[in-house]
Amino acid sequence: MASQGTINNVNIGIDDANRAKIAEGLSRLLADTYTLYLKTHNFHWNVTGPMFQTLHLMFETQYTELALAVDLIAERIRALGYPAPGTYSEYAKLSSIPETPGVPKAKEMIRLLVEGQEAVVRTARSIFPVVDEVNDEPTADLLTQRMQVHEKTAWMLRSLLEE
């Protein structure tokens, strides 16, 4: 986790305790993002039904974006002087997004991905108090960008559930 393996000689104007808090929050964000990536990729592979083509392509666009996002989040954790979590066991402990057993129907996949997108937004939003307190603009910028992507994606997915 973030507290292990800290680099103590990081002097970027944020004290060690606050860097640790931010890195811990970003580790949770990384775990949520990676878990959502895996779920989205799984659904891309396994979706069936009348919306197959639309969802197959949409899910591919979404998991590709998530794959790029995990790198940005992990690199920010490293810039703060902490190791980025990178194992399934760490992600299982840190993520707020549950695994989905089996292969749900297409509409259930969409609903579960809306929940996942919204969970990532909540996790990102929860990090802001300490980020704002210490004027960590690079992390604030990353969080803002992530929230925009996930809120828009959740809206688009929710739109598919309308009758």
C-alpha positions in Angstrom: 0.0 0.0 0.0 1.0 3.7 -0.2 2.7 3.8 3.2 5.3 1.1 2.3 8.3 2.0 0.3 8.0 5.8 0.5 10.7 7.9 -0.9 11.5 10.3 2.0 13.6 12.8 0.0 10.6 14.1 -2.1 10.5 17.9 -1.6 7.7 19.2 -3.8 6.1 21.5 -1.2 3.7 18.9 0.2 4.7 17.3 3.6 5.1 13.6 4.0 1.9 13.0 5.8 -0.3 14.7 3.2 1.6 13.1 0.3 0.9 9.7 2.0 -2.9 10.6 2.3 -3.0 11.6 -1.3 -1.1 8.5 -2.5 -3.5 6.3 -0.5 -6.5 8.0 -2.1 -4.9 7.7 -5.5 -4.2 4.0 -4.8 -8.0 3.5 -4.2 -8.7 5.4 -7.4 -6.2 3.2 -9.3 -7.8 0.0 -7.8 -11.3 1.2 -8.8 -10.1 2.2 -12.3 -8.4 -1.1 -12.9 -11.3 -3.1 -11.6 -13.6 -1.2 -13.9 -11.2 -1.7 -16.8 -11.3 -5.5 -16.2 -15.1 -5.6 -15.8 -15.6 -3.5 -19.0 -13.1 -5.7 -20.9 -14.9 -8.8 -19.7 -18.3 -7.4 -20.8 -16.8 -6.5 -24.2 -15.8 -10.1 -24.7 -19.1 -11.6 -23.5 -21.9 -9.3 -24.5 -24.7 -10.8 -26.6 -28.1 -9.8 -27.9 -29.6 -7.2 -30.2 -27.3 -4.5 -29.0 -24.2 -6.6 -29.5 -22.4 -4.5 -32.1 -23.1 -1.2 -30.3 -22.1 -2.4 -26.9 -19.1 -4.4 -28.1 -17.6 -1.3 -29.7 -18.7 1.1 -26.9 -17.1 -1.2 -24.2 -13.9 -1.4 -26.3 -13.7 2.4 -26.4 -14.3 2.5 -22.6 -11.7 -0.1 -21.6 -9.1 1.4 -23.9 -9.6 4.8 -22.2 -9.4 3.1 -18.8 -6.2 1.3 -19.7 -4.5 4.7 -20.4 -6.0 6.1 -17.2 -4.4 3.5 -14.9 -1.0 4.5 -16.1 -1.6 8.2 -15.4 -2.9 7.5 -11.9 0.0 5.1 -11.1 2.6 7.6 -12.4 1.1 10.4 -10.1 1.4 8.0 -7.1 5.0 7.5 -8.1 5.6 11.2 -8.5 4.4 11.7 -4.9 7.1 9.2 -3.8 5.1 6.1 -3.2 4.8 2.7 -4.9 1.7 2.2 -7.0 -0.3 -1.0 -6.1 -0.3 -3.4 -9.0 -1.7 -6.8 -8.0 -5.2 -8.2 -8.0 -5.0 -8.9 -4.3 -4.2 -5.2 -3.6 -6.9 -4.1 -5.9 -9.4 -6.4 -4.3 -8.6 -4.8 -0.9 -8.6 -1.2 -2.2 -11.5 -1.2 -4.7 -15.0 -0.1 -4.0 -16.2 -1.9 -7.2 -17.3 -5.6 -6.6 -16.5 -8.3 -9.1 -19.4 -9.6 -11.2 -19.7 -13.4 -11.2 -20.9 -15.1 -14.4 -22.0 -13.4 -17.5 -24.9 -11.0 -17.0 -27.4 -10.0 -19.8 -26.5 -6.9 -21.8 -28.8 -4.5 -19.9 -27.4 -5.8 -16.6 -23.9 -5.2 -17.9 -24.8 -1.6 -18.7 -26.3 -1.1 -15.3 -23.2 -2.6 -13.6 -20.9 -0.3 -15.6 -23.0 2.7 -14.6 -22.5 1.7 -11.0 -18.7 1.3 -11.6 -18.4 4.6 -13.4 -20.2 6.4 -10.6 -18.1 4.6 -7.9 -14.9 5.9 -9.6 -16.3 9.4 -9.5 -17.1 9.1 -5.8 -13.6 7.8 -5.1 -12.0 10.6 -7.0 -14.2 13.2 -5.3 -13.2 11.8 -1.9 -9.6 12.7 -2.4 -10.2 16.4 -3.1 -10.3 17.7 0.5 -6.6 16.9 1.2 -5.6 17.8 -2.4 -7.2 21.2 -2.1 -5.8 21.8 1.4 -2.2 21.4 0.2 -2.6 23.0 -3.2 -1.7 19.8 -5.1 -2.8 21.2 -8.5 -1.4 18.3 -10.5 -3.5 15.7 -8.6 -6.5 18.1 -8.7 -6.1 18.3 -12.4 -5.9 14.5 -12.8 -8.9 14.0 -10.5 -11.0 16.6 -12.4 -10.2 15.0 -15.8 -11.0 11.5 -14.4 -14.3 12.7 -13.0 -15.3 14.4 -16.2 -14.7 11.2 -18.2 -16.5 8.9 -15.8 -19.5 11.2 -15.3 -19.9 11.5 -19.1 -19.5 7.8 -19.6 -22.1 7.0 -16.8 -24.5 9.4 -18.5 -24.1 7.7 -21.9 -24.5 4.3 -20.4 -27.6 5.4 -18.4 -29.1 6.7 -21.6 -29.0 3.1 -23.0 -31.2 2.0 -20.2 -34.0 4.4 -21.0 -37.2 2.8 -22.5 
